[in-house]
């Protein structure tokens, strides 16, 4: 959602999201919980928690990413201190898995895990992450653990010139098979938030 204070002043505010199903019905609301100083000084590198509530205001999921001062570079992501990790709880207090940034030469790579470190899926991003009308949506295919079949997709969608250039309010989509385990769906949604913070959470001039 567009934050008026952030759009007018450039000061980083807590992110808020509305989550819709494929019929356009709002099913969840997401709100960031983070420290004011960390948002100002660390920007998209900041640690945060994301509370996901249903339409009745009940929290159904919680995502958590710890701050790591050396994390973010794909070349060094084989080291634990240099890789961003987002933990997923559904419902809150019940860990179901996590998303970890993986080492790569250039393209952004992620691995989705269960709580006992079993690989659920892999995500591979494009080598050039540029969101403009001529390039269309920025897609991150979700592959099976052996990298042979595409089982879903995370995408950053073009939202229009004014919205893209004047604000950092973005539109994303995540797709997966209807019969996928609900815990894996939660981890895939968590991957969307990690990708947003790592590649699309920039201040607009």
C-alpha positions as a Python dict, from the first residue, in 0.01 Angstrom:
ca = {
    (1, 'X'): (0, 0, 0),
    (2, 'X'): (112, 357, -68),
    (3, 'X'): (225, 529, 252),
    (4, 'X'): (151, 903, 226),
    (5, 'X'): (416, 1005, 483),
    (6, 'X'): (681, 805, 298),
    (7, 'X'): (578, 941, -42),
    (8, 'X'): (596, 1303, 79),
    (9, 'X'): (902, 1292, 303),
    (10, 'X'): (1104, 991, 187),
    (11, 'X'): (1118, 861, 545),
    (12, 'X'): (1089, 482, 547),
    (13, 'X'): (765, 374, 716),
    (14, 'X'): (637, 28, 803),
    (15, 'X'): (524, -163, 496),
    (16, 'X'): (162, -268, 466),
    (17, 'X'): (11, -506, 211),
    (18, 'X'): (-332, -625, 107),
    (19, 'X'): (-343, -986, -13),
    (20, 'X'): (-602, -1100, -268),
    (21, 'X'): (-693, -1436, -415),
    (22, 'X'): (-722, -1491, -791),
    (23, 'X'): (-1086, -1376, -781),
    (24, 'X'): (-987, -1032, -651),
    (25, 'X'): (-1119, -1097, -300),
    (26, 'X'): (-908, -971, -10),
    (27, 'X'): (-811, -1265, 210),
    (28, 'X'): (-525, -1130, 422),
    (29, 'X'): (-364, -812, 545),
    (30, 'X'): (10, -793, 611),
    (31, 'X'): (182, -540, 834),
    (32, 'X'): (553, -498, 900),
    (33, 'X'): (687, -475, 1254),
    (34, 'X'): (1032, -317, 1272),
    (35, 'X'): (1238, -64, 1462),
    (36, 'X'): (1223, 301, 1351),
    (37, 'X'): (1599, 354, 1366),
    (38, 'X'): (1667, 33, 1176),
    (39, 'X'): (1428, 138, 898),
    (40, 'X'): (1604, 475, 871),
    (41, 'X'): (1966, 359, 890),
    (42, 'X'): (1947, 10, 739),
    (43, 'X'): (1676, 58, 476),
    (44, 'X'): (1595, -267, 290),
    (45, 'X'): (1866, -452, 486),
    (46, 'X'): (1670, -414, 810),
    (47, 'X'): (1542, -694, 1025),
    (48, 'X'): (1164, -722, 1047),
    (49, 'X'): (864, -933, 1134),
    (50, 'X'): (558, -950, 910),
    (51, 'X'): (222, -1026, 1074),
    (52, 'X'): (-38, -1178, 838),
    (53, 'X'): (-398, -1144, 956),
    (54, 'X'): (-723, -1264, 804),
    (55, 'X'): (-1030, -1048, 744),
    (56, 'X'): (-1138, -1100, 1105),
    (57, 'X'): (-810, -960, 1236),
    (58, 'X'): (-678, -1299, 1352),
    (59, 'X'): (-307, -1353, 1291),
    (60, 'X'): (-260, -1666, 1079),
    (61, 'X'): (105, -1639, 974),
    (62, 'X'): (421, -1462, 1084),
    (63, 'X'): (743, -1410, 891),
    (64, 'X'): (1071, -1308, 1054),
    (65, 'X'): (1402, -1194, 906),
    (66, 'X'): (1695, -1111, 1133),
    (67, 'X'): (1926, -822, 1056),
    (68, 'X'): (2267, -923, 920),
    (69, 'X'): (2512, -644, 848),
    (70, 'X'): (2710, -850, 592),
    (71, 'X'): (2418, -1018, 413),
    (72, 'X'): (2278, -958, 68),
    (73, 'X'): (2563, -1029, -176),
    (74, 'X'): (2488, -1344, -377),
    (75, 'X'): (2861, -1423, -413),
    (76, 'X'): (2906, -1471, -38),
    (77, 'X'): (2570, -1631, 46),
    (78, 'X'): (2730, -1970, 116),
    (79, 'X'): (2839, -1826, 453),
    (80, 'X'): (2560, -1819, 711),
    (81, 'X'): (2643, -1463, 820),
    (82, 'X'): (2615, -1341, 460),
    (83, 'X'): (2284, -1501, 360),
    (84, 'X'): (1942, -1358, 437),
    (85, 'X'): (1700, -1608, 592),
    (86, 'X'): (1326, -1561, 642),
    (87, 'X'): (1154, -1789, 895),
    (88, 'X'): (787, -1883, 851),
    (89, 'X'): (540, -1962, 1127),
    (90, 'X'): (183, -2073, 1050),
    (91, 'X'): (7, -2015, 1280),
    (92, 'X'): (237, -1785, 1484),
    (93, 'X'): (453, -1988, 1720),
    (94, 'X'): (444, -2295, 1493),
    (95, 'X'): (749, -2300, 1259),
    (96, 'X'): (675, -2462, 922),
    (97, 'X'): (989, -2376, 723),
    (98, 'X'): (1222, -2105, 606),
    (99, 'X'): (1358, -1938, 293),
    (100, 'X'): (1735, -1898, 253),
    (101, 'X'): (1932, -1694, 4),
    (102, 'X'): (2173, -1921, -186),
    (103, 'X'): (2515, -1851, -333),
    (104, 'X'): (2529, -1771, -704),
    (105, 'X'): (2754, -1595, -952),
    (106, 'X'): (2496, -1335, -1050),
    (107, 'X'): (2131, -1443, -1054),
    (108, 'X'): (1936, -1435, -724),
    (109, 'X'): (1878, -1789, -597),
    (110, 'X'): (1674, -1906, -300),
    (111, 'X'): (1599, -2239, -140),
    (112, 'X'): (1281, -2321, 50),
    (113, 'X'): (1321, -2562, 342),
    (114, 'X'): (1113, -2751, 595),
    (115, 'X'): (1191, -2710, 964),
    (116, 'X'): (1413, -3023, 947),
    (117, 'X'): (1617, -2874, 658),
    (118, 'X'): (1458, -3075, 377),
    (119, 'X'): (1446, -2885, 45),
    (120, 'X'): (1090, -2795, -58),
    (121, 'X'): (1164, -2593, -372),
    (122, 'X'): (1415, -2365, -540),
    (123, 'X'): (1367, -2014, -679),
    (124, 'X'): (1580, -1864, -955),
    (125, 'X'): (1555, -1496, -1041),
    (126, 'X'): (1663, -1314, -1358),
    (127, 'X'): (2020, -1187, -1398),
    (128, 'X'): (1889, -833, -1455),
    (129, 'X'): (1614, -717, -1222),
    (130, 'X'): (1459, -422, -1404),
    (131, 'X'): (1090, -341, -1383),
    (132, 'X'): (977, -119, -1669),
    (133, 'X'): (702, -135, -1936),
    (134, 'X'): (938, -267, -2205),
    (135, 'X'): (1057, -552, -1981),
    (136, 'X'): (717, -646, -1838),
    (137, 'X'): (688, -834, -1510),
    (138, 'X'): (995, -956, -1321),
    (139, 'X'): (949, -1331, -1274),
    (140, 'X'): (1107, -1569, -1025),
    (141, 'X'): (1016, -1928, -1126),
    (142, 'X'): (969, -2175, -841),
    (143, 'X'): (1122, -2511, -926),
    (144, 'X'): (1097, -2859, -775),
    (145, 'X'): (1378, -2964, -536),
    (146, 'X'): (1568, -3136, -820),
    (147, 'X'): (1530, -2829, -1046),
    (148, 'X'): (1351, -3026, -1320),
    (149, 'X'): (992, -2895, -1305),
    (150, 'X'): (840, -2554, -1248),
    (151, 'X'): (580, -2577, -971),
    (152, 'X'): (497, -2210, -922),
    (153, 'X'): (608, -1853, -968),
    (154, 'X'): (671, -1533, -778),
    (155, 'X'): (643, -1217, -988),
    (156, 'X'): (685, -843, -943),
    (157, 'X'): (424, -682, -1168),
    (158, 'X'): (443, -350, -1347),
    (159, 'X'): (207, -114, -1162),
    (160, 'X'): (213, 193, -1386),
    (161, 'X'): (467, 470, -1434),
    (162, 'X'): (351, 709, -1161),
    (163, 'X'): (321, 440, -896),
    (164, 'X'): (654, 282, -989),
    (165, 'X'): (859, 601, -1013),
    (166, 'X'): (712, 811, -732),
    (167, 'X'): (649, 549, -461),
    (168, 'X'): (787, 215, -348),
    (169, 'X'): (438, 59, -337),
    (170, 'X'): (457, -253, -554),
    (171, 'X'): (230, -528, -680),
    (172, 'X'): (335, -892, -654),
    (173, 'X'): (182, -1227, -735),
    (174, 'X'): (257, -1580, -620),
    (175, 'X'): (114, -1890, -787),
    (176, 'X'): (122, -2255, -684),
    (177, 'X'): (-82, -2575, -740),
    (178, 'X'): (-412, -2585, -551),
    (179, 'X'): (-325, -2923, -396),
    (180, 'X'): (12, -2809, -263),
    (181, 'X'): (64, -2862, 110),
    (182, 'X'): (-58, -2555, 296),
    (183, 'X'): (271, -2527, 488),
    (184, 'X'): (465, -2506, 162),
    (185, 'X'): (224, -2240, 36),
    (186, 'X'): (303, -2036, 348),
    (187, 'X'): (678, -2067, 284),
    (188, 'X'): (627, -1957, -79),
    (189, 'X'): (439, -1648, 37),
    (190, 'X'): (726, -1581, 275),
    (191, 'X'): (969, -1601, -18),
    (192, 'X'): (772, -1324, -189),
    (193, 'X'): (831, -1087, 104),
    (194, 'X'): (1202, -1171, 117),
    (195, 'X'): (1237, -1099, -256),
    (196, 'X'): (1048, -771, -214),
    (197, 'X'): (1277, -645, 62),
    (198, 'X'): (1594, -755, -114),
    (199, 'X'): (1526, -620, -463),
    (200, 'X'): (1230, -380, -470),
    (201, 'X'): (1240, -191, -140),
    (202, 'X'): (1417, 120, -267),
    (203, 'X'): (1354, 484, -194),
    (204, 'X'): (1218, 682, -487),
    (205, 'X'): (1370, 1021, -567),
}
